[in-house]
Amino acid sequence: MNTHSIEYISPLALKPRVRAWRKYPKEQIETACRLLSDGGQVVEPPLVDSDNCVVCGGAIVLAAQKLGLETIPILRVSSMSPEELRLYAINAHKLADMGSYDDLLLGEELRELEILLGEDALKVLAITEGELTRLLALDQPMVEKQPLPKTDEDYEPVTRPGDLWKIGPHRLLCGNSLFASSYKTLMAGELAQFGFTDMPYNLPARDISSNPDREDFAFAYGEMSPNEFTRFQTTFMRHMKEWSEPGSLHAFFMSYHFLPETFRAGMIVFGRAKAMCTWIKSQPGQGGLFRSQTEQIVYFKNGDAPSRNNVNLGKHGRNRSTAWHYDGMTTASSERDELLKLHATPKNVLLLKDAILDVTSRGGIVLDPFAGIGSIFLAAQSAERRAYGIEIEPKFVDATLRRMRSAFGIDPIREADGASFSELEAACDLEVQS
């Protein structure tokens, strides 16, 4: 004899239990609302007695009421007394609370479902972005050290000013980050979730590199006064703000020399700083009285909308503070030597990846208007995000393209004509040989 039946009923007709001993935190109701809104899914129909009192599934009922849904499916039980249902409710909730998860296997399950159903399938899960990021990272290798492409300082770059490269899901423009047109071309109507850049420090190359033959950057190499450097920063910061989501965070590396200008520019464009983190390197570098072992990263926010927070004070296993401990370029290695041949101030890829994971969702865009030799692209690829970057110097663009090809096997495509970087590189080599 069937004593249970599925019915469709207005959520407003459903009544809570007399004693509200089961608590539904705001986050749970918001997640239930998202599930009902995105896919119309009722994960499990609420259990209801003959008087329309909710036995189990109160979060779904509250979410449906909040959304103003006309009806939801419910499972009505008519074979148990009110007292038996009260006992059943306690047992059902307590038994579910006793369970736990094998996070590694759950991460594997999520990745397989993503392959079978597409990446959008994971958006309708009752899992926060922070927890999802952690689970999916469990079976992923760390950012592996790859052999860097060989460099020839005298070679003719493949990239030409104005070239826009598609590197898998990423985009890199060889252009000027002070021009509004560069961002319009690069972003193609999309908005970034995070702005993260290592801008020029307004210091000559001799002050930041142990290589006496190092060329200065294209601009902000020590030629600007404090006011000029502030205007320089406000210019590209305004473009970053325009091409980013409301509530997005923007982080800027800066040496202590010009922190006042960065704070001043950020205050003008974004308002008061949200945080300042310090990169504490394992070995000190150059210096005078004190050898430098730190760099600062200043955070600002675009507008008043809430920003993404995948850390939540370590709730999902990401324990982060304002002190970032990562190797710098003073730690001896063959990789370091090759990187320093390419660029005076390359950044630690794992540092960049962690910062990206803190405040973005999977597939989100990270905007870098001073892309340099592309460490942000390696970090974004490893974090399953998209990097959109601008770099004015063709030789640095080429270095980025080669690093991505070497590390991930991605052959970049020039958007204008569909030519691959490898094809164009081979053609350039033939011209040089002839």
Helices and strands as residue ranges (DSSP letters): E 4-9, G 11-13, H 26-38, E 47-48, E 54-56, H 58-67, E 72-77, H 82-97, H 103-117, G 119-124, H 129-137, E 164-167, E 170-174, H 180-187, E 192-197, H 205-208, H 226-242, E 244-254, G 256-258, H 259-269, E 275-280, E 294-301, G 312-314, E 323-325, H 334-342, H 349-359, E 365-368, H 375-382, E 386-391, H 394-408, E 413-414, H 421-433
